[in-house]
Amino acid sequence: MNATRGALDGLKVVDLSRVLGGPYCTQALADHGATVVKIEPPDGDETRGWGPPFLGDTAWYFMGVNRNKEGLALDLSRDEGRAILWRLLEDADVLVENFKPGTLARWGMDYARDLQPRFPRLIHCAVTGFGADGPLGGLPGYDAVIQAMAGLMSVNGECDGDATRIGLPIVDMVTGLNALAGILLALAEREKSGRGQSIDIALYDCGVSLLHPHLPNFFGSGRVPARSGNAHPNIAPYDSYCTATVPIFLAVGNDRQFARLVAHLGAPALAGDPRFVDNRSRCAHRPELKAELEARLAAHACEPLARDLMAAGVPCGPVRTVADVAHDPHALHRNLFVEIGAYRGTASPVKLSRTPATYRTPPPALGRDTRAVLDRLGVDRALQQQLLDAGVLKTAPGQAPD
């Protein structure tokens, strides 16, 4: 933690999003200095219960994408709750939400009809499953569903196995990054026009955007891409290989690197073998290539071999576990982990020289900042108590208005 003002210092964000894509986006904004007010329903973002593991009564899943935010628990389905939201939007720069399309319109908060005329500088970012219209418009979308429907699972898995979900919520996270990019683009444009705009981010679109190189290959050949396990569809050797210890991943991108690899393994003649003389030949003889390499890799322990090959200019690395990464000296050197009290998280990978990310507060307990946010809005304590008694808002233990 430090007192450096972030690149987005002064930016005010109202975050109505839940689960992963939206919160991942708004955490990045908050890490770089934006004031983010996260509004949850009184029973909380559902990912608070997505455990174990838990820290207290909050799942670490939630903890991973909600630091540096103020936590306000508010029932937006009720008029009194939306009245508070209207007040928050009066000086907000950005509104992020991932409601089912049409929800804000039913609440009298449609962007074009209601928000834009009242707040012309407001940037609205809507994260949805499939967008608002079209054959799938308005349908709910979760990461794994999009992985299936956008073709990602079809190219993931072993050659002779079933289509397989990628082992992390890649679509949600890329959607969050695209939402972040869209917000920053809209902010840059607002500097010129003085006007906000609405940003449409759909998980489905983001999933399809990840199909490189399979979709370009399909456009060029008309052939449906097949699963290739860990192997690259266009390059060889670009795969995981057995060693005497743990597997090593070799990512050989050109003939020079291949020559260095086989020379280091004591088989320089393989670089001139007609089966392996160039990438096209190596791709045509993948089984033979893998057999030749693994016969020689079996004599080596992975870690020292990987260090030596990298030093020789051959891209490669050991296949590590999450626990390995959490204790990796280079990850520690790169300051990739954050600790605030009992909270631990992954630091921002964006390292700005003058205005670095800062880590100020852990993810909020449900309603942790309800009182502070309402005080800042000028909501008097008597009304706060009425709303609390009516179940419109909720505060964390010890934070109830007095």
C-alpha positions, 0 to 999 in steps of 0.5 A: 500500500502507498499514498500515490494517486492512481491514474484514475484518481477522481473518477467516480464509478457506480458498480451494480455488477455481480459475479465476475466480469463486471467486478473484475473490470471495476476492481481494475478501475479501483486499483488505479485510483477510481472511487468505486461504490459497489451496490449489492442487494441486501442478501449480497452478491451471490458469489459471497457464498461460492465456497469453500474456502471462506474468509469469515462468511465470505467466499474467496471467489468474491474476495478475488475481484472486489478489493478497493471498493466501497460496499453499499447494500441496497434494494434497487427493486424498490423505489426508495432504493432507486432514489438513492441510486439516482443521487449517486449518479448525480456526480458519477462518471461511469455506471457498470451493470450486468442486469438482464437486458430491460431491467433498468428500463423497467425501473425507469432508468433506461440509458437513452431515455432516462439517464443520458438526458439527465446525466449527459456525461455519464458512461454506461457499461452494460455487460450481458450474456448475449446482448439485448437483441438478436436470436439469443438476445436477453438470454442469461449467460455464464462463462461455461455456457459461453465456452460451449456455445462460442466454440471454445470447448470444441477446440480444447481437450485431447485429440481423442477426448471430449470437448473440454471446458477451459479450467478457469473462467476465461470468458468472464475475465476477458469480458471484464478486460473488454469492459475496462477497455470500452470504459477507457475508450469512452472516457478518452472520447468524452475528453473531446466531445464532453459527452458520455455513451453506452457500451455494449459488452456481451460474453458471447462476443468476447468468447467468439473473439478468443477463437484465434487462430482457429477461426482464421484457419477456418476462414482460410481452409473451410476445415472445422478445427480439431482438438489438439491437446496441448499442441499448437494447431500451426506450430511444432514443436509447441506442446508439453513433453515428458522429462525425468521429473515434471512435464516441460512445455516447449514453444518453438516458433522458428527453425533457429530455435529448433536447431538450438533445442536439438543441439542442446539435447545432443541431437543436432542432426535432427535439425537437418532431418527432412521430416523436421527441416522446417515448421511445415515438415515438423507439423506433418510429422508430429508423432515422430517429432514428439517421440524423438524429443521425449527420448532425449528429454527423459534424461533431464530434470525439468527445472534445470533443463528449462533454465538452460534452454531459456538461456539458449533462446528456446522458449519453454517452461516447467508445467507448474501448479498454482501452489508453485506459482504462489511461492515462485521467486519471480512472482514475488520479485514482480510483486504479484501478490497483495496482502491487506490484513487477512486478505491476499490477492493477485496484484494488478499486472499493469505497472505504471511508472508514475501512477502505479496501482495501489491496494487500499482496502480489502473487499468489503463485508456486505454493507460495510460502507453503507453508512459512510456512502449515505452520509456523503450523499447527505441522507439524514440519519432518520431516513437511513434508519427508516430504510434500514428498518424497511429492509431497503438497505443493510449495514455490516455489524457495527455500522448501523445508523445511530 
